[in-house]
Amino acid sequence: MAARSLLTTLLLISSAAPEAVPLERAGEVTVLARGPGGLRIEGKSTEVSLAEEASALLFKVRLATIDTGIGLRNRHLRQSLEVDKFPDATLRVKLADLEFPKEGSPVESQVTGELMLHGHSRPVLVRYRAERRAGGLTRIAGSLQLDMRDFEIVPPSYLGVTVSRDVAVAVDLTVGSL
């Protein structure tokens, strides 16, 4: 069960179903966008939640909490994501599709999850590594790539500089109680 949190990887994640059980966790999500001339925009948030449903894990990120380190850039990001209308990104991964590690024997795999972002749901390939540690904690590192156009998001642009439509999302999460 420890690897159930595997798909934490995702970033960007609809609301948990009423029967979803929140899991104890600590972690961070990182969103990376690139642009012309070596432009690199990295946003981070520790507002990542994980809940276990009857047949899936649900990862959720509050988009307004993603911080790029620059206030104006944060405002542009929030406008582009329309966080007032679409406050969360969620990733749902079927438990049956996951591989779960045993203590001392990490698992590296990939799985297809359902990403809900900006009011659109699309399948995404998630790569993950899960490692069960002493004390029942499981560390999960996951990543996915997304194309903003698939979610009808207009790439942020400022003074004629527009970021690439391709975005990398990474999650590093440690969970207990799985």
N, C-alpha and C positions, 0 to 999 in steps of 0.2 A: 504494500500500500504506500510505502514511503515515496515511491517514484510518482505517485499520482499527481504530485505537484509539479511534475515534470514540465508541463506545458506552461508553466509560468512564463515562459518565454514570451510570451506575447505581449505584447504591448499593448497592446492597445485593444480594450476588452469589454453586453446589454446588462441589464440588471439581473441579479441572482434570483432564481426561482424561490418561492416561499419555502420549499422544502430543502433548500440548499443549506448545508451546515458549514459555517465559517471555520477555517483552520488557523491555528496559531502559526504566525509566519513573521519573517523579517526579510526584507529584500529591497531591490532597486530595479527600476526599468530605465533603459537608456535608449533614446531615439537619435539616430544619426542621419542627417541629410547633408548632401554635398552640392556644390555649385561650381560655377566657372572660376578659373584662376585659383584653384586650390581651396575654395571656400568650404569650410567644414563647420556645420552647426550641430552641436550636441546638446540634447535636452535630457534631464534626469528627473526622476521622481521616486520617492520611497512609498508613495500611495498605491501600492499593489496589494490587492486582496485575492484570496483563494478560498473557494468554497467547494465542498463535495456534494454533488447531487446523487441521485440514485444510480445513474449510469454514466456520469461525466464529471470532470473537474471544470470549474468555471473560474477563470482569471479575469480580474477587472482592474482597470487603471482609470483614475479620475484625471481627465485630460488637462484640466485647468491647473493641476499641480506640477505639470512638466515645466522645469525651469532651465532656460538656456544660459542664464547668467547675465542677460542684458534685458532690461525692462521693455524697451521698444520691440525687441525681437520676440519676447514673450507675448506681447499684445498682438503682433502680426500672426504668430502661431495660433493663438486662441481665436483670432478672427478667421483664419483659414480653416480651422477645424470646426468653427461655429459651436464652441463649447456651451453657449447658452441653450442651443437646441439639442446638441448631442454631447452631454457631459462626460460620457464614459466610452471606453473601448473595452470590449469583452472578447475573450477567447474561450470557446467551449471545446473540450477534448474528451472523446469517449474513453472511459476507463478500459474497455476491452481492447483498445488500440495501443495501450501503453505497456512498456516493459518496466518492471519494478526491480530495483537493485536489492541485493542482500548485503548485509554489513561486510565491508571489505571487498566487495565485488561491484564496481561501478558499471553503469549501463550507458552506452551511447547509441542513440537511435534517432529516427525521425518519424513523424506522425503528421497526418493531416487533421487540422482543427478548423473550426468555423469562427472566423473573425468578424465581429460586428463593430463597424466604425463608420461614423458620419451617416448613420441611418441605413447602411448597406451591409449585407452579410455575404462573405465570400470564403471559399475554402482557401487555406494557406498551409504551406509546408513548414513545419516547425522541426528544427534540429535541436536535440537536447542531450545533456549529460546529467545523470542523476547518481548521487553517491550517498548511501546510507552510512551514517556515522554512529559512533558509540553514543548511547543515551537516547536513541530513537529518532534523532534528527536526520533529515534528508536535505542535502544541498542539491539544488537544481539550477543548471545554467542552460538557458535556451535562447534560440534566435530565429528570426524570420525576416524575410524581405517582403516588401509590399510596394505596389505601384499606386500612388495617390489617385490616379485616374480611375482605378478599379472601384474606388469608394467615392467618386465624384468630388474629390477635394481639389481645389485650385492651389497649385504650389505657391507658397509665399514668394512675394517679389517686393523689392525695395530699391528705389533709385535705379531701376533697369536691371537689377541683378535678381535672377530667379533661380531658386534651388531646383535640383533635379527631381523628377517625379518619383524616382526610386528611393526608398527609405529603408534603413536597416533598424531592426528593433531587437534588443537583447534584454534578457531578464536574468537576474541572479537572485535566487530565493532560497532561504533555509526554512524548512517547515518541520513542525512536530505534529504529533497526533494523527498521523496518517495510518 
